[in-house]
Every structure is written in structure tokens, then in C-alpha cells.
């Protein structure tokens, strides 16, 4: 499976969501974001699967809102690099929502 194909996910509600699909890939550049405990890495791929932009930043420790802001900043940088709309996918092993206080 190519990097591009791994970013193509089903929109069906039949339990197969998140699996690669057989349909034509989106013409939009695809941004993949890897949210980890120590780093957030983002990679923008064009329709051939070639890397057009890449950035790696530290994950803000123990600050959910700062992590969301960091992801938003990466998305904006990627949109600027693409010069157009982009599709976005985020992968993470586990990231908790903020707790009620």
C-alpha cells in the first residue's frame, strides 16, 4: 500500500471506517498528522504520493488546548504550502480529552 493509499479512508458507517478504499484518490493534497506523546509530525502529500511539505514539532506536555492549537498551526502551514484546500487525517495511539474540573 502506498503512503497515499493509506490516507484514503472510507466514509461508510458499516464498521469499515478508517480502512483504505478502492475508489479514486482525492485530487486534494493530503495532510497526515502523527500526534505522539513527545512530537507532532505532519506530512503533506500530493496526488502522486510525493512529499510536498513536512514539519515536526514537540507535543505540548499535559496541555490539551495547546496540543490542539499546535495541530491547527500545522494545518494552516500545510494549507499555505499547498496553496489550496487540503484533506487532513490524524493518527494517535491515545490522547485523552480534557478532564472536567
MIVO-569679 format. One record per residue: residue in three letters; x, y, z of N, C-alpha, C, CB in turn; residue number from 1. Coordinates in Angstrom, 3 decimals, padded with zeros to 6 digits, m for minus. Each point is the difference from the previous one (the first is absolute). Glycine has a CB too. Example, Ala and Ser with C-alpha at 12.3 -4.5 7.8 and 13.67 -1.06 7.14 Angstrom:
REM residues 2
<node 'ala'; <013.190; m005.690; 007.800>; <m000.890; 001.190; 000.000>; <000.900; 001.200; 000.000>; <m001.892; m001.173; 001.246>; 1>
<node 'ser'; <001.542; 002.223; m001.966>; <000.820; 001.190; 000.060>; <m000.770; 001.090; 000.730>; <001.184; m000.628; m002.145>; 2>
***
This chain:
REM residues 101
<node 'unk'; <000.844; m001.168; 000.000>; <m000.844; 001.168; 000.000>; <000.893; 001.236; 000.000>; <m001.855; m001.241; 001.215>; 1>
<node 'unk'; <001.533; 002.180; m002.050>; <000.772; 001.239; m000.055>; <m000.374; 000.902; 001.154>; <000.152; m000.178; m002.486>; 2>
<node 'unk'; <000.707; 001.172; 002.764>; <m000.308; 000.975; 001.052>; <m001.303; 000.709; m000.315>; <002.448; 000.317; 000.471>; 3>
<node 'unk'; <m002.668; m000.010; m001.723>; <m001.230; 000.692; m000.405>; <m001.217; m000.882; 000.259>; <001.280; 001.280; m001.752>; 4>
<node 'unk'; <m001.174; m002.556; 001.396>; <m001.130; m000.901; 000.194>; <m000.318; m000.157; 001.471>; <000.603; m001.203; m002.094>; 5>
<node 'unk'; <000.406; 001.223; 002.958>; <m000.274; m000.167; 001.423>; <m000.754; 001.184; 000.562>; <002.043; m001.384; 000.204>; 6>
<node 'unk'; <m002.019; 002.528; m000.888>; <m000.730; 001.168; 000.466>; <m001.433; 000.044; m000.519>; <002.157; 001.205; 000.109>; 7>
<node 'unk'; <m002.481; m002.047; m001.080>; <m001.344; m000.042; m000.550>; <m000.858; m000.879; 000.895>; <000.862; 000.355; m002.360>; 8>
<node 'unk'; <m001.824; 000.208; 003.047>; <m000.830; m000.758; 000.931>; <m001.452; 000.012; m000.434>; <001.580; 000.549; 001.845>; 9>
<node 'unk'; <m002.270; m001.602; m001.488>; <m001.412; m000.136; m000.331>; <m000.843; 000.933; 000.850>; <000.386; m002.377; m000.663>; 10>
<node 'unk'; <m001.475; 002.861; 000.093>; <m000.948; 000.832; 000.726>; <m001.264; m000.795; 000.316>; <000.920; 002.057; m001.126>; 11>
<node 'unk'; <m000.889; m003.361; 000.972>; <m001.172; m000.834; 000.236>; <m000.228; m000.196; 001.494>; <000.384; m001.161; m002.189>; 12>
<node 'unk'; <m001.621; 000.824; 002.554>; <m000.349; m000.265; 001.385>; <m000.255; m001.481; 000.230>; <m000.966; 002.290; 000.171>; 13>
<node 'unk'; <001.678; m003.156; m000.908>; <m000.244; m001.434; 000.116>; <001.110; m000.725; 000.754>; <m001.267; 000.119; m002.126>; 14>
<node 'unk'; <001.989; 000.607; 002.985>; <001.063; m000.616; 000.774>; <001.331; m000.018; m000.707>; <m001.709; m001.362; 001.062>; 15>
<node 'unk'; <001.777; 001.879; m002.280>; <001.243; m000.014; m000.758>; <000.684; 001.360; m000.020>; <m000.948; m001.816; m001.390>; 16>
<node 'unk'; <000.440; 002.764; 002.145>; <000.577; 001.341; 000.028>; <001.479; m000.091; 000.369>; <m002.240; 001.002; 000.634>; 17>
<node 'unk'; <003.059; m000.218; m001.317>; <001.420; 000.031; 000.289>; <000.829; m000.982; m000.807>; <m000.620; 000.723; 002.235>; 18>
<node 'unk'; <m000.050; m001.562; m003.017>; <000.748; m000.945; m000.832>; <000.213; 000.593; m001.392>; <m000.958; m001.953; 001.295>; 19>
<node 'unk'; <002.069; 001.590; m001.955>; <000.229; 000.522; m001.358>; <m001.156; m000.372; m000.918>; <002.484; m000.168; 000.340>; 20>
<node 'unk'; <m002.747; 001.020; m001.297>; <m001.111; m000.219; m000.925>; <000.515; m000.292; m001.395>; <m001.445; 001.507; 001.369>; 21>
<node 'unk'; <000.528; m001.968; m002.218>; <000.338; m000.343; m001.374>; <m000.312; 001.121; m000.972>; <m000.419; m002.363; 000.559>; 22>
<node 'unk'; <m000.194; 003.467; m000.096>; <m000.418; 001.052; m000.914>; <001.176; 000.888; m000.405>; <m002.274; m000.045; 001.042>; 23>
<node 'unk'; <002.000; 000.910; m001.980>; <001.027; 000.922; m000.475>; <000.473; 000.916; 001.125>; <m001.002; m000.084; m002.298>; 24>
<node 'unk'; <002.302; 000.351; 002.374>; <000.495; 000.900; 001.040>; <m000.492; 001.431; m000.205>; <002.013; m001.454; 000.236>; 25>
<node 'unk'; <m002.061; 002.184; 000.844>; <m000.414; 001.396; m000.052>; <001.025; 000.805; m000.768>; <m001.213; m000.231; 002.182>; 26>
<node 'unk'; <000.759; 001.229; m002.955>; <000.953; 000.858; m000.693>; <000.667; 000.991; 000.959>; <m001.366; m000.237; m002.087>; 27>
<node 'unk'; <000.850; 000.329; 003.325>; <000.587; 000.928; 000.965>; <001.297; m000.554; 000.570>; <m002.284; 000.846; 000.562>; 28>
<node 'unk'; <003.247; 000.019; m000.289>; <001.182; m000.462; 000.734>; <m000.458; m000.556; 001.354>; <001.504; 001.724; m001.162>; 29>
<node 'unk'; <m000.815; m002.746; 001.661>; <m000.379; m000.661; 001.244>; <001.023; 000.296; 001.087>; <m001.159; m001.813; m001.297>; 30>
<node 'unk'; <000.666; 002.286; 002.436>; <000.844; 000.264; 001.155>; <m000.214; m001.102; 001.021>; <m000.089; 002.494; m000.409>; 31>
<node 'unk'; <001.154; m003.199; 000.753>; <m000.035; m000.997; 001.059>; <000.681; 000.571; 001.222>; <m000.008; m001.889; m001.666>; 32>
<node 'unk'; <m000.638; 001.773; 002.815>; <000.561; 000.507; 001.251>; <000.152; m001.163; 000.968>; <m001.049; 002.284; m000.356>; 33>
<node 'unk'; <002.247; m002.444; 000.894>; <000.312; m001.019; 000.993>; <000.130; 000.704; 001.341>; <001.180; m001.495; m001.707>; 34>
<node 'unk'; <m002.172; 001.313; 002.578>; <000.005; 000.628; 001.312>; <000.521; m000.993; 001.016>; <m001.931; 001.490; m000.626>; 35>
<node 'unk'; <003.114; m001.219; 001.137>; <000.604; m000.881; 000.991>; <000.194; 000.708; 001.330>; <001.136; m001.234; m001.835>; 36>
<node 'unk'; <m000.634; 000.513; 002.788>; <000.217; 000.558; 001.327>; <001.129; 001.007; 000.070>; <m000.860; m002.099; 000.886>; 37>
<node 'unk'; <001.832; 001.989; m001.801>; <001.149; 000.922; 000.034>; <000.113; 000.874; m001.235>; <001.160; m001.652; 001.398>; 38>
<node 'unk'; <m001.800; 001.246; m002.495>; <000.090; 000.802; m001.233>; <m001.283; m000.087; m000.794>; <002.462; m000.375; m000.074>; 39>
<node 'unk'; <m002.670; 001.414; m000.743>; <m001.081; 000.016; m000.982>; <000.688; 000.157; m001.347>; <m001.752; 001.008; 001.622>; 40>
<node 'unk'; <001.540; m001.959; m002.511>; <000.614; 000.081; m001.324>; <m001.094; 000.078; m001.046>; <002.024; m001.294; 000.779>; 41>
<node 'unk'; <m001.835; 002.176; m001.741>; <m000.972; 000.193; m001.068>; <000.706; m000.135; m001.347>; <m001.403; 001.519; 001.472>; 42>
<node 'unk'; <000.725; m002.198; m002.417>; <000.553; m000.171; m001.339>; <m001.110; 000.215; m001.014>; <001.756; m001.622; 000.842>; 43>
<node 'unk'; <m001.497; 002.482; m001.812>; <m000.938; 000.298; m001.067>; <000.436; m000.744; m001.257>; <m000.524; 002.273; 000.999>; 44>
<node 'unk'; <m000.394; m003.065; m001.551>; <000.271; m000.773; m001.212>; <m000.843; 000.516; m001.144>; <000.574; m002.010; 001.372>; 45>
<node 'unk'; <000.011; 002.005; m002.574>; <m000.786; 000.381; m001.177>; <m000.704; m001.236; m000.542>; <001.607; 001.885; m000.556>; 46>
<node 'unk'; <m002.298; m001.739; m000.583>; <m000.789; m001.114; m000.531>; <000.840; m001.151; m000.532>; <m001.732; 001.645; m000.557>; 47>
<node 'unk'; <003.040; m001.479; 000.456>; <000.875; m001.102; m000.399>; <000.627; m000.687; 001.203>; <000.463; 001.191; m002.133>; 48>
<node 'unk'; <m000.695; m000.647; 003.340>; <000.597; m000.558; 001.211>; <001.328; 000.632; 000.364>; <m001.142; m002.100; m000.524>; 49>
<node 'unk'; <001.567; 003.093; m000.257>; <001.273; 000.680; 000.289>; <m000.188; 000.999; 001.148>; <000.726; m000.270; m002.420>; 50>
<node 'unk'; <000.277; 000.367; 003.267>; <m000.039; 000.928; 001.120>; <000.174; 001.424; m000.510>; <000.915; m001.769; 001.547>; 51>
<node 'unk'; <m001.870; 002.640; m001.196>; <000.071; 001.416; m000.401>; <000.433; 000.885; 001.145>; <m001.779; m000.410; m001.673>; 52>
<node 'unk'; <001.552; m000.053; 002.915>; <000.338; 000.802; 001.180>; <000.041; m000.939; 001.203>; <m001.081; 002.111; m000.979>; 53>
<node 'unk'; <001.958; m001.788; 001.932>; <000.119; m000.843; 001.196>; <000.472; 000.860; 001.164>; <000.512; m002.051; m001.406>; 54>
<node 'unk'; <m001.065; 001.794; 002.582>; <000.386; 000.753; 001.191>; <m000.135; m000.905; 001.222>; <m000.738; 002.192; m001.061>; 55>
<node 'unk'; <001.640; m001.996; 002.014>; <m000.029; m000.760; 001.250>; <000.197; 000.983; 001.148>; <000.905; m002.107; m001.130>; 56>
<node 'unk'; <m001.822; 002.049; 002.113>; <000.077; 000.889; 001.154>; <m000.214; m000.821; 001.272>; <m000.836; 001.971; m001.379>; 57>
<node 'unk'; <001.291; m001.446; 002.526>; <m000.260; m000.709; 001.255>; <m001.488; 000.068; 000.382>; <002.353; 000.522; 000.749>; 58>
<node 'unk'; <m002.856; m001.581; m000.151>; <m001.367; 000.004; 000.523>; <000.001; 000.791; 001.308>; <m000.539; m002.260; m001.088>; 59>
<node 'unk'; <m000.358; 003.223; 001.230>; <m000.074; 000.716; 001.274>; <m000.352; m000.988; 001.124>; <m000.702; 002.141; m001.197>; 60>
<node 'unk'; <001.513; m002.217; 002.241>; <m000.249; m000.988; 001.053>; <m001.200; 000.379; 000.873>; <002.443; m000.536; m000.002>; 61>
<node 'unk'; <m003.327; m000.437; 000.221>; <m001.132; 000.149; 000.929>; <m000.851; 001.231; m000.251>; <001.357; m001.185; 001.652>; 62>
<node 'unk'; <m001.538; 001.560; m002.918>; <m000.806; 001.184; m000.315>; <m000.809; m000.287; m001.259>; <001.711; 001.558; 001.069>; 63>
<node 'unk'; <m002.929; m002.049; m000.873>; <m000.863; m000.406; m001.102>; <m000.258; 001.146; m000.979>; <m001.061; m001.670; 001.521>; 64>
<node 'unk'; <000.720; 002.832; m000.995>; <m000.298; 001.143; m000.878>; <001.231; 000.439; m000.781>; <m001.770; 000.739; 001.601>; 65>
<node 'unk'; <002.945; m000.774; m000.988>; <001.229; 000.362; m000.711>; <000.296; m001.012; m001.106>; <000.893; 001.094; 002.088>; 66>
<node 'unk'; <m001.193; m002.376; m001.840>; <000.198; m001.022; m001.040>; <m000.935; 000.259; m001.177>; <000.695; m001.682; 001.750>; 67>
<node 'unk'; <m001.963; 002.026; m001.459>; <m000.934; 000.320; m001.083>; <000.461; 001.227; m000.780>; <m001.870; m000.993; 001.340>; 68>
<node 'unk'; <002.364; 001.996; m000.634>; <000.498; 001.212; m000.670>; <001.218; m000.330; m000.868>; <m000.851; 001.421; 001.914>; 69>
<node 'unk'; <001.716; m002.295; m001.433>; <001.179; m000.388; m000.782>; <m000.418; m000.722; m001.277>; <001.354; m000.175; 002.115>; 70>
<node 'unk'; <m002.338; m000.720; m002.005>; <m000.501; m000.705; m001.183>; <m000.623; 000.993; m000.976>; <m000.409; m002.076; 001.377>; 71>
<node 'unk'; <m000.381; 003.008; m000.861>; <m000.601; 001.026; m000.860>; <001.047; 000.816; m000.732>; <m001.924; 000.107; 001.550>; 72>
<node 'unk'; <003.006; 000.208; m000.861>; <001.086; 000.738; m000.640>; <000.655; m000.790; m001.121>; <000.383; 001.172; 002.145>; 73>
<node 'unk'; <m000.197; m002.476; m001.927>; <000.573; m000.846; m001.055>; <m000.925; m000.089; m001.203>; <001.212; m001.313; 001.739>; 74>
<node 'unk'; <m002.515; 001.215; m001.498>; <m000.963; m000.049; m001.100>; <000.071; 001.286; m000.816>; <m001.503; m001.505; 001.352>; 75>
<node 'unk'; <001.558; 002.636; m000.684>; <000.088; 001.281; m000.723>; <001.297; 000.097; m000.803>; <m001.389; 001.082; 001.790>; 76>
<node 'unk'; <002.504; m001.519; m001.218>; <001.270; 000.018; m000.740>; <m000.084; m000.891; m001.242>; <001.247; 000.428; 002.152>; 77>
<node 'unk'; <m001.861; m001.589; m002.006>; <m000.131; m000.917; m001.134>; <m000.907; 000.584; m001.073>; <000.363; m001.937; 001.539>; 78>
<node 'unk'; <m001.464; 002.581; m001.136>; <m000.885; 000.644; m000.985>; <000.737; 001.085; m000.759>; <m001.975; m000.491; 001.446>; 79>
<node 'unk'; <002.801; 001.232; m000.757>; <000.803; 001.029; m000.662>; <000.968; m000.650; m000.993>; <m000.188; 001.495; 002.038>; 80>
<node 'unk'; <000.841; m002.573; m001.614>; <000.944; m000.701; m000.876>; <m000.696; m000.578; m001.227>; <001.403; m000.537; 001.996>; 81>
<node 'unk'; <m002.636; 000.054; m001.806>; <m000.748; m000.593; m001.115>; <m000.556; 001.062; m000.930>; <m000.580; m001.929; 001.454>; 82>
<node 'unk'; <000.265; 003.095; m000.910>; <m000.613; 001.043; m000.811>; <m001.441; m000.318; m000.367>; <002.244; 000.532; m000.885>; 83>
<node 'unk'; <m002.847; m001.477; 001.610>; <m001.377; m000.403; m000.284>; <m000.573; m000.676; 001.233>; <000.501; m000.271; m002.469>; 84>
<node 'unk'; <m001.750; m000.167; 002.341>; <m000.604; m000.815; 001.052>; <000.754; m001.325; 000.086>; <m002.277; 001.085; m000.361>; 85>
<node 'unk'; <002.233; m001.718; 001.520>; <000.662; m001.290; 000.199>; <m000.941; m000.922; 000.767>; <002.295; 001.092; m000.007>; 86>
<node 'unk'; <m002.042; m002.386; m000.107>; <m000.688; m000.955; 000.870>; <000.935; m000.297; 001.164>; <m001.335; m001.027; m001.938>; 87>
<node 'unk'; <000.758; 000.724; 003.118>; <000.801; m000.174; 001.210>; <m000.384; m001.305; 000.685>; <000.195; 002.501; 000.279>; 88>
<node 'unk'; <000.815; m003.249; 000.146>; <m000.197; m001.200; 000.810>; <000.936; 000.055; 001.190>; <m000.696; m001.346; m002.022>; 89>
<node 'unk'; <000.206; 000.916; 003.175>; <000.807; 000.019; 001.219>; <000.048; m001.405; 000.584>; <m000.619; 002.416; 000.452>; 90>
<node 'unk'; <001.823; m002.851; m000.094>; <000.185; m001.280; 000.662>; <000.675; 000.215; 001.341>; <000.150; m001.175; m002.216>; 91>
<node 'unk'; <m000.610; 000.430; 003.221>; <000.584; 000.095; 001.329>; <m000.241; m001.309; 000.732>; <m000.351; 002.505; 000.059>; 92>
<node 'unk'; <001.327; m002.952; 000.744>; <m000.240; m001.230; 000.749>; <m001.047; 000.198; 001.088>; <002.344; m000.698; m000.473>; 93>
<node 'unk'; <m002.318; 001.831; 001.120>; <m001.006; 000.346; 001.024>; <000.270; 001.422; 000.474>; <m000.233; m002.434; 000.741>; 94>
<node 'unk'; <m000.800; 003.200; m000.707>; <000.124; 001.378; 000.494>; <m001.308; 000.311; 000.701>; <001.613; 000.731; m001.871>; 95>
<node 'unk'; <m001.562; m000.500; 003.155>; <m001.207; 000.193; 000.774>; <m000.600; 001.377; m000.195>; <000.882; m001.604; 001.640>; 96>
<node 'unk'; <m002.186; 001.662; m001.495>; <m000.704; 001.275; m000.023>; <000.233; 000.693; 001.337>; <m001.761; m000.890; m001.616>; 97>
<node 'unk'; <001.566; 002.174; 001.644>; <000.199; 000.694; 001.272>; <m000.983; m000.502; 001.048>; <000.831; 002.017; m001.231>; 98>
<node 'unk'; <m000.386; m002.099; 002.449>; <m000.874; m000.453; 001.077>; <m000.814; 001.160; 000.543>; <001.629; m001.811; 000.581>; 99>
<node 'unk'; <m002.806; 001.513; m000.090>; <m000.851; 001.035; 000.594>; <000.622; 000.472; 001.302>; <m002.064; m001.000; m001.059>; 100>
<node 'unk'; <001.983; 002.278; 001.303>; <000.580; 000.542; 001.236>; <m001.041; 000.725; 000.772>; <002.211; 000.202; m001.060>; 101>
***
